[in-house]
Each structure stands twice: as C-alpha cells, then as structure tokens.
Amino acid sequence: MTGGVDVKLCGLSTPAQVAAALDAGPRWLGFVVFARSPRHVAPDDLAALTAPAAGRAERVAVLVDPDDGLVDRVAGAVDVLQLHGGETPERVAAIARRSGRAVWKAWAVGDRLDVEAVNAYAGAVDRFLFDAKPPKDAALPGGNGVAFNAALLRGVAVARPWILSGGLDAASLGPAVARSGARAVDVSSGVEEAPGVKSASLMAAFVAAARTLEPANA
Ligand SMILES: O=C(O)c1ccccc1N[C@@H]1O[C@H](COP(=O)(O)O)[C@@H](O)[C@H]1O
C-alpha cells in the first residue's frame, strides 16, 4: 500500500529503471513481455530483472495472448500474470491453473456495458485492470498513453478488485481517481521521457501523488 491508492509502475526494462522504481515505493512493478513493445523484456532476462524486487514489490508480467510455452518461461520470475490480449475466460482460467500465479485480466473500456462485461472473467482472476481501447492504428493493445472516461467505472458492480489504467500521469491521477472511485492505479507512458525510457523523477512524483489521495468509495 502506498497510502490512499496502490500503484503499479509498469514497463520497466532495465536494472536502473527497476532500482529507481523501487525507490519510488509502488506496490507493484510491471514488466512487459511482448516483442512489439518498446518496453519489451525477453523472457530469459526476466528473472534477473525482477530479482531486486523480491520482498519489496509484487512483480507483474504483462503478456498478450501468451501460449503455454511463454507462460511456463515467465511464471517463475513473477508473482502475477497480467493478460492484456483477447484471452477468453476459459483461457484465463487455464493460464491460472497452469502457472499457479495470481492472474489479472486487462479490459478495454469504451462504455459502461464494457465494464459490466468483465464479470464473465470473475471466476478465473484475482483482479481486473481497466484500460482505454487502443487507437485503431495502434501497434500495442496497451501502453499507448490513452485515457478513457474514468467516470464509467463509478458505481459499477465489478466482482473483483480492479485497477484504473490508461493515460495517467501525476497531474491527471487525482481527478481520475475521484471520478472512478479507484483504489489502485497503473501507469506506464505517464512516467516516461520517451517510449520505454522511464523517468526516476516522474515515477517518484506519481507515487508521491498517489500517497496523498484518500481511498475512494466506488
Ligand atoms: O506498455 C506496453 O508497452 C504494453 C504492451 C502490451 C500490452 C500492455 C502494455 N501496457 C499496459 O498498458 C497500461 C497503460 O499504459 P499507459 O499508462 O496508458 O501508457 C500499462 O500500465 C500496462 O499495464
């Protein structure tokens, strides 16, 4: 817990970025294992990269429609698998059983019905992550720095704890949390100098801003 609102700093890809992120003090660190991403971490490098976080932050691997081989290569290096592709509820459940890890399902929100639809996954996941729909020409399903109307989350009966994501930064965080009722947030682009280049000062400012927020009542 970072204070009022839990934080995941996502898209860390070098030891220096991990050290700076740990200094900022988030609850979760995220590592993207997706070759098209500028934040991509090769599966074979993941264990060494995540090792300094053990006991200091929970480690989350962000995967997009992973096959069983990739799940097997990644699971031992992290605490959580965040599934950010088009995985069905059945596939999510199979990944949870196979990996023995906590599993989160990322879900793109365009309207309130999208939010309610996520409950089809409730039996298979520990947590949801709500993100914006990617732009039509986007190369990535997430990490695009695009926000959505966070008020769509307010008051919807979501069957698992959830995280607000998409286009956040230290300035937009407070209003987005107030509109949505979020108790946890996730950021990548908003703490970068350029795609994949994390800023120690922006990460610290984001976590510090989250600490000042009161837990919201969704
Ligand atoms: O960050 C990426 O490159 C990425 C690639 C593939 C799937 C998901 C990805 N990122 C996730 O999207 C959120 C939101 O990012 P942003 O703050 O809008 O840039 C990010 O935290 C990751 O969970």
The ligand as a MOL file (V3000), in Angstrom:
LIG
                    3D

  0  0  0     0  0            999 V3000
M  V30 BEGIN CTAB
M  V30 COUNTS 23 24 0 0 0
M  V30 BEGIN ATOM
M  V30 1 O 3.1850 -0.8680 -22.0730 0
M  V30 2 C 3.1810 -1.6010 -23.0710 0
M  V30 3 O 4.0450 -1.4980 -23.9600 0
M  V30 4 C 2.1170 -2.6510 -23.2130 0
M  V30 5 C 2.2080 -3.5350 -24.2620 0
M  V30 6 C 1.2570 -4.5200 -24.4190 0
M  V30 7 C 0.2090 -4.6150 -23.5340 0
M  V30 8 C 0.0900 -3.7340 -22.4790 0
M  V30 9 C 1.0220 -2.7450 -22.2920 0
M  V30 10 N 0.9300 -1.8310 -21.2610 0
M  V30 11 C -0.1400 -1.7880 -20.3080 0
M  V30 12 O -0.9850 -0.6660 -20.5630 0
M  V30 13 C -1.0900 0.1120 -19.3850 0
M  V30 14 C -1.4350 1.5420 -19.6810 0
M  V30 15 O -0.3570 2.1950 -20.2440 0
M  V30 16 P -0.2620 3.7970 -20.3290 0
M  V30 17 O -0.0610 4.3120 -18.9190 0
M  V30 18 O -1.5260 4.2990 -20.9320 0
M  V30 19 O 0.9190 4.0360 -21.1790 0
M  V30 20 C 0.2690 -0.1060 -18.7780 0
M  V30 21 O 0.4310 0.2920 -17.4790 0
M  V30 22 C 0.4190 -1.5810 -18.9400 0
M  V30 23 O -0.3190 -2.3020 -17.9700 0
M  V30 END ATOM
M  V30 BEGIN BOND
M  V30 1 2 1 2
M  V30 2 1 2 3
M  V30 3 1 2 4
M  V30 4 1 4 5
M  V30 5 2 4 9
M  V30 6 2 5 6
M  V30 7 1 6 7
M  V30 8 2 7 8
M  V30 9 1 8 9
M  V30 10 1 9 10
M  V30 11 1 10 11
M  V30 12 1 11 12
M  V30 13 1 11 22
M  V30 14 1 12 13
M  V30 15 1 13 14
M  V30 16 1 13 20
M  V30 17 1 14 15
M  V30 18 1 15 16
M  V30 19 2 16 17
M  V30 20 1 16 18
M  V30 21 1 16 19
M  V30 22 1 20 21
M  V30 23 1 20 22
M  V30 24 1 22 23
M  V30 END BOND
M  V30 END CTAB
M  END
